[in-house]
Amino acid sequence: MTSIDPAEPDVSADVAKTAHRLDHAGWDDEWHETAVQHLTRAAASSGVLGRVLRVDRSTATVLLPDGRVDVGWGAGLRRAVRADPGAAPAAGDWALVDGGGRGAPTIVDLLPRRNSVNRLQVDGSSFDQVLVANVDAVAVVEAMAPDLDRGRIERLLALAWSSGATPLVVLTKADLVADPAALAAEAAESAPGCVVLVTASLRSEGLEPLRRMLVAGQTIALLGASGVGKSTLLNELVGAEAMRTRVLGAAGKGRHTTVTRELHLVPGGGALIDTPGMRSIGLSGAETLDDVFADVLNLAEQCRFTDCAHGTEPGCAVQAAVEAGTLTARRLGSYRKLLREVEYQASRVDLRVRRRREARWRTARKGAAPARP
């Protein structure tokens, strides 16, 4: 990545020239200032800024002021990704694209992200995988039918809260259950501090709050498992069949045809980023559970002992709440499970960092050793 030299001429005009026509895709004054501070004059004058719509391995589709273009990754970006997969472009990133003269266009730089939704790499490594970048809100999508999965809502909210974006819960398929209000109340218990929307996309019901957010120019990421109705929701909000969908069978099993994360512009303003249904939602170790389980932690502050494990200790306010029925055993069990996972993964990350530091120290020491006669 590059940074501006104070002695260089102002790059503001070059940035404005290349990006001001992408206001409908989320460009704003704050992004303009970020680009001015981050880019050199040479980069801003020779490259074009655009927003990453989707990524496929080592290529990406970027929305530029003059339209969409498929691009590769520049050599510097490839080196950065080899060192840290989290440096790879993601849907929602703002990228500097260099035409490359006679060669194919490539991404040569990314503007610093405002935020990102990360999860553990699917290969089990201790690196983060960036799902989406630079979003205003993260909508955790869960279907009411055939069964509402509160544990999955809590796990996805851990990702959403930790991103720094505004989390909300969108419940779909309200038209397929007898008592949507009761299920919405259950979901609300798993999502303290979050707006919970009840929708029936095929009937266009309950979508107005999302439409208002989009008209205001926000970017919303949709997170959820396969078959919960993300693509149907997307199609209804975008106003076209942006992603093909399949109806769930009688057994409640279906296949989602989304295969990659992709940003879609919404007529009238705003953008939606659809994501593939996630079978595995690994926490990276950087998540905080304070917001996801605010109810549990508020009770814990009332325990007699500050180091209470909420087991058999006397004066445990958490266990008292479980016995009184104001906190479910399922909710407490979910908190304990996710806390163990976060702590374990954080220890793996710490070990990786320590090993890298030791490897650099050994390399530097070897390089500094005097040559043998």
C-alpha positions as CSV (number, residue, x, y, z in Angstrom):
1,M,0.0,0.0,0.0
2,T,1.1,3.6,-0.6
3,S,0.8,6.8,1.3
4,I,0.8,10.4,0.1
5,D,3.9,12.5,0.2
6,P,3.2,15.9,1.6
7,A,5.5,17.4,-1.1
8,E,3.4,16.0,-3.9
9,P,0.7,18.1,-5.6
10,D,-2.9,17.8,-4.3
11,V,-4.5,14.6,-5.6
12,S,-8.0,15.7,-4.8
13,A,-8.9,16.7,-8.4
14,D,-7.7,13.3,-9.8
15,V,-9.7,11.4,-7.2
16,A,-12.8,13.4,-7.9
17,K,-12.4,12.9,-11.6
18,T,-12.4,9.2,-11.4
19,A,-14.8,8.5,-8.5
20,H,-17.4,11.2,-8.3
21,R,-19.8,9.3,-10.6
22,L,-20.0,6.4,-8.2
23,D,-22.2,8.2,-5.6
24,H,-25.0,5.6,-6.3
25,A,-22.5,2.8,-5.4
26,G,-21.7,4.3,-2.0
27,W,-19.0,6.9,-2.7
28,D,-19.1,9.9,-0.4
29,D,-17.0,12.8,0.9
30,E,-15.4,10.5,3.6
31,W,-14.2,8.1,0.9
32,H,-12.9,11.0,-1.1
33,E,-10.8,12.2,1.9
34,T,-9.6,8.6,2.5
35,A,-8.4,8.4,-1.1
36,V,-6.7,11.8,-1.0
37,Q,-4.7,10.7,2.1
38,H,-3.9,7.2,0.9
39,L,-3.0,7.6,-2.8
40,T,0.0,9.2,-4.4
41,R,-0.5,11.7,-7.2
42,A,1.0,9.3,-9.7
43,A,-1.4,6.5,-8.7
44,A,-4.5,8.8,-8.6
45,S,-3.7,10.2,-12.1
46,S,-3.0,6.9,-13.8
47,G,-5.5,4.7,-12.1
48,V,-9.3,4.7,-11.8
49,L,-11.2,4.1,-8.5
50,G,-14.1,1.7,-8.5
51,R,-16.1,-0.6,-6.2
52,V,-15.5,-4.4,-6.1
53,L,-18.7,-6.2,-7.0
54,R,-17.5,-9.7,-6.8
55,V,-14.3,-11.8,-6.5
56,D,-13.5,-15.1,-8.2
57,R,-10.2,-16.6,-7.1
58,S,-7.6,-14.2,-8.4
59,T,-9.9,-12.1,-10.6
60,A,-12.6,-9.6,-9.7
61,T,-15.4,-7.6,-11.2
62,V,-15.1,-3.9,-10.4
63,L,-17.7,-1.1,-11.1
64,L,-15.9,1.9,-12.6
65,P,-17.4,5.2,-13.6
66,D,-17.6,4.0,-17.2
67,G,-19.1,0.5,-16.4
68,R,-18.1,-2.9,-15.1
69,V,-14.7,-4.5,-15.9
70,D,-13.1,-7.8,-15.1
71,V,-9.7,-7.3,-13.6
72,G,-6.8,-9.3,-12.3
73,W,-4.6,-8.6,-9.3
74,G,-1.4,-6.6,-9.5
75,A,1.9,-8.1,-8.4
76,G,2.0,-6.1,-5.2
77,L,-1.5,-7.2,-4.2
78,R,-0.6,-10.9,-4.9
79,R,2.4,-10.6,-2.6
80,A,0.2,-9.1,0.1
81,V,-2.4,-11.9,-0.2
82,R,0.3,-14.6,0.1
83,A,1.4,-13.1,3.4
84,D,-2.2,-12.5,4.6
85,P,-5.3,-13.9,2.8
86,G,-7.3,-11.1,4.5
87,A,-5.6,-8.6,2.2
88,A,-7.5,-10.1,-0.8
89,P,-10.1,-7.9,-2.4
90,A,-13.7,-8.5,-1.2
91,A,-17.1,-7.5,-2.3
92,G,-17.6,-3.9,-1.2
93,D,-13.9,-2.8,-1.3
94,W,-12.9,0.4,-3.1
95,A,-10.1,-0.5,-5.5
96,L,-7.7,1.4,-7.6
97,V,-7.6,-0.1,-11.1
98,D,-4.7,0.4,-13.5
99,G,-5.3,-0.1,-17.1
100,G,-1.8,-1.5,-17.6
101,G,-1.2,0.0,-21.0
102,R,-1.4,-2.8,-23.4
103,G,-2.0,-5.4,-20.8
104,A,-5.1,-6.4,-18.9
105,P,-6.3,-4.1,-16.2
106,T,-5.4,-5.0,-12.6
107,I,-6.2,-4.0,-9.1
108,V,-3.1,-2.2,-7.8
109,D,-4.3,-1.0,-4.4
110,L,-7.3,-1.0,-2.0
111,L,-8.5,1.9,0.0
112,P,-8.3,1.2,3.8
113,R,-11.5,-0.5,4.9
114,R,-14.0,1.2,7.2
115,N,-15.0,-2.2,8.4
116,S,-15.3,-5.8,7.3
117,V,-17.2,-9.0,8.3
118,N,-14.7,-11.7,9.0
119,R,-14.9,-15.4,9.8
120,L,-12.3,-18.1,10.3
121,Q,-10.9,-19.5,7.0
122,V,-12.8,-22.6,5.9
123,D,-9.4,-24.5,5.7
124,G,-9.1,-24.2,9.5
125,S,-6.1,-21.9,9.4
126,S,-5.8,-19.1,11.9
127,F,-6.2,-16.4,9.3
128,D,-9.4,-14.5,8.9
129,Q,-11.5,-14.7,5.8
130,V,-13.0,-11.3,4.8
131,L,-16.6,-12.0,3.7
132,V,-17.6,-8.4,2.8
133,A,-16.1,-5.0,3.3
134,N,-17.3,-1.4,3.9
135,V,-21.0,-2.0,4.8
136,D,-23.3,0.1,6.8
137,A,-25.4,-2.7,8.1
138,V,-25.3,-6.5,8.4
139,A,-28.6,-8.3,8.2
140,V,-28.6,-11.7,9.8
141,V,-31.2,-13.6,7.7
142,E,-33.0,-16.5,9.3
143,A,-36.1,-18.4,8.2
144,M,-39.1,-18.9,10.4
145,A,-39.9,-22.1,8.6
146,P,-39.3,-25.0,8.9
147,D,-37.5,-24.2,12.2
148,L,-36.0,-21.0,13.7
149,D,-32.4,-21.6,14.6
150,R,-31.6,-19.2,17.5
151,G,-28.1,-20.6,18.0
152,R,-27.3,-19.7,14.4
153,I,-28.6,-16.2,14.8
154,E,-26.3,-15.7,17.8
155,R,-23.3,-17.0,16.0
156,L,-23.9,-14.8,13.0
157,L,-24.6,-11.8,15.3
158,A,-21.1,-12.4,16.7
159,L,-19.7,-11.7,13.3
160,A,-22.0,-8.8,12.7
161,W,-21.4,-6.9,15.9
162,S,-17.6,-7.4,15.6
163,S,-17.6,-5.9,12.1
164,G,-18.4,-2.4,13.5
165,A,-21.5,-2.2,11.2
166,T,-25.0,-2.0,12.5
167,P,-26.5,-5.5,13.0
168,L,-30.1,-6.4,12.5
169,V,-32.1,-9.6,12.2
170,V,-34.4,-10.3,9.2
171,L,-36.8,-13.2,9.7
172,T,-38.2,-14.6,6.5
173,K,-41.1,-16.8,5.4
174,A,-43.5,-15.4,7.9
175,D,-46.3,-16.5,5.6
176,L,-45.4,-20.2,6.3
177,V,-45.9,-20.2,10.1
178,A,-48.9,-20.0,12.3
179,D,-47.6,-17.5,14.9
180,P,-44.9,-15.2,13.4
181,A,-45.1,-12.8,16.5
182,A,-44.1,-15.6,18.9
183,L,-41.1,-16.6,16.8
184,A,-40.1,-13.0,16.4
185,A,-40.1,-12.7,20.2
186,E,-37.8,-15.7,20.5
187,A,-35.4,-14.2,18.0
188,A,-35.5,-10.9,19.9
189,E,-34.3,-12.7,23.0
190,S,-31.2,-13.9,21.0
191,A,-30.6,-10.4,19.6
192,P,-30.6,-7.8,22.4
193,G,-30.1,-4.3,21.0
194,C,-31.0,-5.3,17.5
195,V,-33.9,-4.5,15.3
196,V,-35.8,-7.6,14.3
197,L,-37.8,-7.5,11.1
198,V,-40.5,-10.0,10.2
199,T,-40.8,-10.4,6.4
200,A,-42.6,-12.4,3.8
201,S,-40.7,-11.6,0.6
202,L,-43.0,-13.3,-1.9
203,R,-45.8,-11.1,-0.6
204,S,-43.5,-8.0,-0.3
205,E,-44.4,-7.7,3.4
206,G,-42.2,-6.2,6.1
207,L,-39.6,-4.9,3.6
208,E,-40.2,-1.1,4.0
209,P,-37.5,-0.6,6.8
210,L,-34.9,-2.1,4.5
211,R,-36.1,-0.1,1.6
212,R,-35.7,3.1,3.6
213,M,-32.2,2.2,4.6
214,L,-31.3,1.6,0.9
215,V,-32.8,4.8,-0.3
216,A,-30.5,6.6,2.2
217,G,-27.6,5.1,0.2
218,Q,-26.5,2.5,2.7
219,T,-24.8,-0.8,1.8
220,I,-26.4,-3.9,3.5
221,A,-24.8,-7.3,3.7
222,L,-27.0,-10.4,3.9
223,L,-25.7,-13.2,6.0
224,G,-27.4,-16.6,6.6
225,A,-27.5,-20.3,5.9
226,S,-28.6,-21.9,2.6
227,G,-32.3,-21.9,2.0
228,V,-33.3,-19.1,4.5
229,G,-34.5,-16.8,1.7
230,K,-31.6,-14.4,1.1
231,S,-31.9,-14.6,-2.7
232,T,-35.7,-14.1,-2.6
233,L,-35.2,-11.1,-0.3
234,L,-32.5,-9.7,-2.7
235,N,-34.7,-10.2,-5.7
236,E,-37.6,-8.4,-4.1
237,L,-35.4,-5.4,-3.0
238,V,-33.4,-5.1,-6.2
239,G,-36.6,-5.4,-8.3
240,A,-35.2,-8.0,-10.7
241,E,-34.2,-11.7,-10.5
242,A,-30.7,-10.9,-9.4
243,M,-30.0,-14.4,-8.2
244,R,-31.8,-17.5,-9.1
245,T,-33.7,-19.2,-6.3
246,R,-35.1,-22.7,-5.7
247,V,-38.2,-23.3,-3.6
248,L,-37.7,-25.5,-0.5
249,G,-39.1,-29.0,-0.7
250,A,-41.5,-30.6,1.7
251,A,-38.6,-31.8,3.8
252,G,-37.4,-28.3,4.2
253,K,-34.2,-28.9,2.3
254,G,-33.2,-26.7,-0.6
255,R,-30.1,-25.6,-2.5
256,H,-29.0,-22.0,-2.8
257,T,-27.5,-21.1,-6.1
258,T,-25.4,-18.2,-4.8
259,V,-21.8,-19.3,-5.2
260,T,-19.9,-16.1,-4.4
261,R,-20.4,-12.8,-2.5
262,E,-21.7,-10.2,-4.9
263,L,-22.7,-6.5,-4.6
264,H,-25.9,-5.5,-6.3
265,L,-27.0,-1.9,-6.8
266,V,-30.6,-1.1,-5.9
267,P,-32.7,1.2,-8.1
268,G,-33.2,4.4,-6.2
269,G,-30.0,4.1,-4.2
270,G,-28.1,1.8,-1.9
271,A,-26.5,-1.6,-2.4
272,L,-27.0,-5.2,-1.2
273,I,-24.3,-7.8,-0.9
274,D,-25.5,-11.3,-1.1
275,T,-23.4,-14.1,0.4
276,P,-23.5,-17.9,-0.2
277,G,-25.2,-19.9,2.4
278,M,-22.7,-20.7,5.1
279,R,-22.6,-24.3,6.4
280,S,-19.6,-23.5,8.6
281,I,-19.5,-20.2,10.6
282,G,-16.1,-20.3,12.3
283,L,-15.3,-17.5,14.7
284,S,-11.9,-16.0,14.2
285,G,-11.1,-15.2,17.8
286,A,-11.3,-11.5,17.4
287,E,-15.1,-11.4,18.1
288,T,-16.6,-9.8,21.1
289,L,-19.6,-11.4,22.6
290,D,-20.5,-8.5,24.9
291,D,-23.3,-7.2,22.6
292,V,-24.5,-10.6,21.5
293,F,-25.0,-11.8,25.1
294,A,-25.6,-8.4,26.8
295,D,-28.4,-10.0,28.9
296,V,-26.1,-12.7,30.3
297,L,-23.3,-10.2,31.0
298,N,-25.6,-7.8,32.7
299,L,-26.7,-10.6,35.0
300,A,-23.1,-11.6,35.6
301,E,-22.3,-8.2,37.0
302,Q,-24.8,-9.0,39.9
303,C,-23.0,-12.2,40.9
304,R,-21.5,-12.3,44.4
305,F,-18.0,-13.2,43.0
306,T,-16.3,-11.3,40.2
307,D,-14.8,-14.5,38.9
308,C,-18.0,-16.5,39.0
309,A,-18.2,-19.3,36.4
310,H,-22.0,-19.4,36.7
311,G,-22.0,-23.0,37.7
312,T,-22.5,-24.0,41.4
313,E,-21.1,-20.9,43.0
314,P,-23.3,-19.3,45.7
315,G,-24.9,-16.0,44.9
316,C,-24.7,-16.6,41.1
317,A,-27.2,-14.2,39.5
318,V,-27.0,-16.0,36.2
319,Q,-28.0,-19.4,37.6
320,A,-30.7,-17.7,39.6
321,A,-32.1,-16.3,36.4
322,V,-32.1,-19.7,34.8
323,E,-33.9,-21.2,37.8
324,A,-36.5,-18.4,37.7
325,G,-37.1,-18.8,34.0
326,T,-36.0,-15.3,33.0
327,L,-32.9,-16.7,31.2
328,T,-33.1,-20.0,29.3
329,A,-30.5,-22.8,29.8
330,R,-30.2,-22.9,26.0
331,R,-29.1,-19.2,26.0
332,L,-26.5,-19.7,28.7
333,G,-25.2,-22.8,27.0
334,S,-24.9,-21.0,23.7
335,Y,-22.9,-18.2,25.4
336,R,-20.5,-20.7,27.0
337,K,-20.0,-22.6,23.7
338,L,-19.2,-19.4,21.7
339,L,-17.0,-18.1,24.5
340,R,-14.9,-21.3,24.5
341,E,-14.6,-21.1,20.7
342,V,-13.5,-17.4,20.7
343,E,-11.0,-18.0,23.5
344,Y,-9.5,-21.1,21.7
345,Q,-9.2,-19.4,18.4
346,A,-7.7,-16.3,20.0
347,S,-5.0,-18.5,21.6
348,R,-4.2,-20.0,18.1
349,V,-3.8,-16.5,16.7
350,D,-1.5,-15.5,19.5
351,L,0.6,-18.7,18.9
352,R,0.8,-17.9,15.2
353,V,2.0,-14.3,15.9
354,R,4.6,-15.6,18.3
355,R,5.9,-18.1,15.9
356,R,6.2,-15.6,13.1
357,R,8.1,-13.2,15.4
358,E,10.5,-15.9,16.4
359,A,11.0,-16.9,12.8
360,R,11.9,-13.3,11.9
361,W,14.2,-13.1,14.8
362,R,16.1,-16.2,13.8
363,T,16.3,-15.0,10.2
364,A,17.7,-11.6,11.3
365,R,20.1,-13.2,13.7
366,K,21.3,-15.6,11.0
367,G,21.8,-12.7,8.5
368,A,23.8,-10.7,11.1
369,A,26.2,-13.6,11.9
370,P,29.8,-12.9,10.8
371,A,31.0,-14.8,7.8
372,R,33.3,-17.7,8.5
373,P,36.9,-17.3,7.4
